[in-house]
Amino acid sequence: MTPENIAKVKGLVSNDPHITTQRLEAETGVSQARIVHILNNGLSMHKVCAKWVPHKLIAVHKEKRVKLFKQLLEVLKRLQ
């Protein structure tokens, strides 16, 4: 789990969160087992609905979710 490999995997996942471990292996030359280890332990990411996402949301992500759901509630109230 070198910093170079972590950076490669992070860059590829950032560009395409739906990327498979097989494709990551082909593009980085790192084994699938190491890639899964890098994703889970090095980047704290987990596979959710075929998309790699950060395991913990940062404050900005939480704020965006709250803002989005408030907007959705306003739309629902207008429809009633």
Contacts in CASP RR format, 6 or more apart in sequence:
PFRMAT RR
TARGET T0000
AUTHOR 0000-0000-0000
METHOD contacts of the structure
MODEL  1
MTPENIAKVKGLVSNDPHITTQRLEAETGVSQARIVHILNNGLSMHKVCA
KWVPHKLIAVHKEKRVKLFKQLLEVLKRLQ
1 34 0 8 1.000
1 37 0 8 1.000
1 38 0 8 1.000
1 41 0 8 1.000
1 42 0 8 1.000
5 28 0 8 1.000
5 30 0 8 1.000
5 34 0 8 1.000
5 38 0 8 1.000
6 38 0 8 1.000
6 42 0 8 1.000
6 43 0 8 1.000
8 27 0 8 1.000
8 28 0 8 1.000
8 30 0 8 1.000
9 24 0 8 1.000
9 28 0 8 1.000
9 30 0 8 1.000
9 35 0 8 1.000
9 38 0 8 1.000
9 39 0 8 1.000
9 43 0 8 1.000
10 43 0 8 1.000
12 19 0 8 1.000
12 24 0 8 1.000
12 27 0 8 1.000
12 28 0 8 1.000
13 19 0 8 1.000
13 24 0 8 1.000
13 39 0 8 1.000
13 43 0 8 1.000
13 45 0 8 1.000
13 52 0 8 1.000
17 51 0 8 1.000
17 52 0 8 1.000
17 53 0 8 1.000
18 50 0 8 1.000
18 51 0 8 1.000
18 52 0 8 1.000
19 52 0 8 1.000
21 32 0 8 1.000
21 35 0 8 1.000
21 36 0 8 1.000
21 39 0 8 1.000
22 32 0 8 1.000
24 30 0 8 1.000
24 32 0 8 1.000
24 35 0 8 1.000
25 31 0 8 1.000
25 32 0 8 1.000
25 35 0 8 1.000
28 35 0 8 1.000
30 38 0 8 1.000
39 45 0 8 1.000
39 46 0 8 1.000
39 52 0 8 1.000
40 46 0 8 1.000
43 54 0 8 1.000
44 54 0 8 1.000
44 55 0 8 1.000
44 56 0 8 1.000
45 52 0 8 1.000
45 53 0 8 1.000
45 54 0 8 1.000
45 55 0 8 1.000
46 52 0 8 1.000
46 53 0 8 1.000
46 55 0 8 1.000
54 61 0 8 1.000
57 65 0 8 1.000
END
